[in-house]
Amino acid sequence: MNSKNQTRAHWEKVYAEKSWGQVSWHQKSPEPSITWIHALALAKDAHILDMGCGESYLIDALLQKGYTHISALDIAQEALDKAQKRQASPSVNYLCADAASLPNLPPVDVWHDRAVFHFLTHEKEQHAYLSSLKQSLKPKGYLLLATFAPDGPLKCSGLEICQYSTQDMQSFLGTEFALLKEERIDHTTPSGSVQKFNYALFQFLPK
């Protein structure tokens, strides 16, 4: 089994065996993501991509605020099936794919990634992700990226991760991405432990 299939099998197993409220990344309310996205004052038909959506309630929150063009992408079909049962809406396109090798998408206004990018621990995967990001995101579109901070966990769901400061994110993304906002967040897991995150909002300004 190649590494991509191993990754898919891992996440299929996680979502098959655990309820949404049991996983460490569970949020009752998708903050600060929904507040940051809504503050951009986008048109309601702006294309918002939730990368690695899992069963996140961000999709529910976007629908409640009236957004009508949402792509929900995850490597695990099990997660998408569960999410779709709860969030069934013609405004949401569910896609089973890998973060580093996306299907063709309509141009994206907002690329939201809470805790997917930090699972890409190999340089080849990271640069494939960046290539997909640049190909998909509209000029002047937004990237909302959240990763474990340098003082955050070293692993998640039994997998190694890469920790990032906001400066690390900026260095990787390059000068085409302008930093608009950043915030350190303490995420409390369902078990009560605290995970240190860095959230950053960038605007894509290709030259």
Secondary structure, DSSP 8 states (H G I E B T S, - for coil): --HHHHHHHHHHHHHHHS-GGGSTT--SS-TTHHHHHHHT---TT-EEEEET-TT-THHHHHHHTT--EEEEEES-HHHHHHHHHHH--TTEEEEE-BTTB------EEEEEEESSGGG--SHHHHHHHHHHHHHHEEEEEEEEEEEE-TTS-SEETTEE-----HHHHHHHH-TTEEEEEEEEEEEE-TTS-EEEEEEEEEEE---
